[in-house]
Amino acid sequence: MAFDLVVRNGMIVDGSGLPRYRGDIGVRDGRIAEIGRLSGAAARETLDADGRVVAPGFVDGHTHMDAQVFWDPIGTSSCFQGVTSVVMGNCGFTLAPCAAQDKHLVVRNLQRAEDIPPAAMEAGIKGNWTTYPEFLDALEALPKGINYASYVGHSAIRTFVMGERAFTEAATEDDLRAMEHQVGDAIRAGAVGFTTSRSPSHETPDGRPVASRAAAWTEVQRLVGVMGELNAGLFELAGEGVDRKGGDPGVRDYHVRLRDLAVASGRPITFGVF
């Protein structure tokens, strides 16, 4: 059986949990077609992997490459470390949804929290979008050396709906309904989930909390609930700060709220542990 590519004599670590083993890998039409000893197999191209490990690419589940993807087509330095897929949009920070007149609010959320200079974002981010589905269309058109998945972020949604009020005020019922609509549109368009931050380390350049930190827990519940209704998406949050010091009495309440939200929404939750 002919292959397009055979990788020979590698030490295979296949991700299944089995011990590593020496073998060959046959590739046809861009997919692995056979693994084993393929010494007699014909191939258009052969690579000798003797002395090297052959493994699936790694998935980095927590990145902030939302801006970098626009100016770095190969995804450095992730690609140098064997990462072939990254998940961005964590901690509530995404570039969409975003009205043209409010781009400075998105920059404010990202600049200090993720240490991305506004001049770099201004020079490097090219695209014309307002909604999250339009943002995904812009991503699709970019040259990319690795695979990208993206959440939709709470801070972006909050500033899109509330403007400057997002940084200081509680959401009204009208605000909440508008935010729910944005979450639903994003998930249906292909966002892998919804993210937020309640972490005291996430601040704007002038030392104020990022927009998502002004939200009540009931607001978070409402927005995660949209994913529950759609039976799609993951919820990621950057924590609340109570788990950064041993014995904090707030940890129990924090974990109970996460548990109850997971049960009520039926959605998986991922969060940082300090």
Summary of the structure (lengths in Angstrom):
residues: 274
radius of gyration: 21.8
end to end distance: 51.5
largest distance: 69.4
contacts: 853
relative contact order: 0.11
helix: 39%
strand: 22%
